[in-house]
Amino acid sequence: MATSAAAVQDEPATKFAKDQLKAIIERIERLEEEKKTISDDIRDVYAEAKGNGFDVKALRTIVRLRKQDANERAEEETILETYMQALGMLLGANAAGQSRGLRLATTISEFTTLRLRKPCALSAVTPCAPRRTAWRAWRSPIR
């Protein structure tokens, strides 16, 4: 009888916890449903844009870039240009970098040094925040 008395005594607290858990689960399910609805709406907008002749991949890229801070975006573009230059994918070697007044890594060893964040004779880069150090070195004006 001692155990049944303890169960009866804990019942209101247990009932409250069950109700609270049920309410939380229902809120999560409702939010998941709203998220699905919003996702469907976004998909419809992209389908409409595609139907009007817009490139959906470009639109998604623009939306992603607009979410970024201007400094983050410039840093990402600089790193991408450096990688493309190292792979020989840029037309006119430094064309993109020169148009923005950037100094890109000119040799593979300088590129490697900038990526490893180690000071060397080719660059005055000192180790600190990983991407920012390389970005500061790359954004220096071409001389």
N, C-alpha and C positions, 0 to 999 in steps of 0.2 A: 503494500500500500504506500510505502514511502516514495517509490518511484512515480506512481500515478499522481500523487499529491504534488510532486515537483514538476511534473509535466503540465498539470493544470495551472500551476503557479506561473510557469514560463510562457504559457499560451498567448497572452496579450502581446508580449514582446516579440514572440515568434511571428504572430499574425502581422504585426507592424512591419517587421523585417521582410516578410513575404510580400506585403503590399508595396513596400518601398522598392523592392527588387523588381516586381512586376511593372511598376510605373517607369522605372529606369529602362527596362527592356522595351516597353511600348514606345517610349520617347526615342530610343535608338532606332527601332524599326520605322517609326514615322520619319525620322531624319534620313534614313537610308532610302526610303521611298521618295522623299523630296530630292535627294541627291540624284537618284535615277531619273526623275522627271527633268531636272535641270540638265543632266547629261544628254538626255534625248533631245531637249530643246537646242542645245549647242550643236549636236549632230545635225539637226534639221537646218540650222543656220549655215553650217558648212556645206550641206547639200544644196541649199539655195544659192550660195556663192558659186559653187561649182557649176550649177545650172546656168548662171549668168556669165560664165566664162572665166572666173577667177581661179587661180592656182591654189588649191586648198593647202598644199604643203607649205607654200610661201606664206599664206595667211596664218597658219599655225606657228611658223617661225617668228613672224612679226608679233603675234600675241605673246609668245614666250619672251622675246627680246624686250617688249614694252613692260613686262613685269620686272625686269632687271633694273638695277641702278645704272646710271650713265657710266660710272667708273667701272662697274663690273662688266658692262657691255664692251667698253673700249678695251679692257684687259683681255676679254675672251677673243675679240677680233684680232688683237695684236698677237696673241699666242697662236691663233689659227693661221695668220699670215706667216708667222715664223716657221711653223710646221710645214706649210705649203711651200715656202721658199726652200727649206731644207730638202724637201722631196722633189724640187724642180717643177712644181705645179703652177707657179706664178708666171704670167707672161711679162717679159721685160724685167726679170730679176727683182728689183726693188720698186717696181711700178706702184703698187698699192701703198707701200710704206712711204715713198717719197711724196706721194700726193697728200699725205697727212703729216708730213714732216717728221716721220719716225725713222729711227736708226734700227734696222733689223740685224740680227746676227749674220755676219758675212761669211763665216766659215763654220764647218761642222764642229770644230773644237770650241769655237766661241759659243755656238748654239748649245753644246753639251755643258759648257761651263755655266751659262746662264740658267739652264734647267737644273743643274746640281746646286746652284747657289753658293759656289765656292769662289773666292777671289783668285784671280790669276793675272798674268801679264796682259792678256787681251782685253780684260774688262775690269773696271773698278767696282764690281758688284760685291757687296758685303752681305753675309748671311743675315736674314731677318725673316719677315713674313714671306713665305715661299713665292707666291705669285707676284706680290707687290714689288719685290726686289728686281725680278726679271723685267717686270713691266716698266719700272723706273729706268732701267738701263736701256730698254728698247725705245722708250719715248723720247730719249735725248735727241736734239736736233742733229741732222746729218751735217757733217763738216767736211 
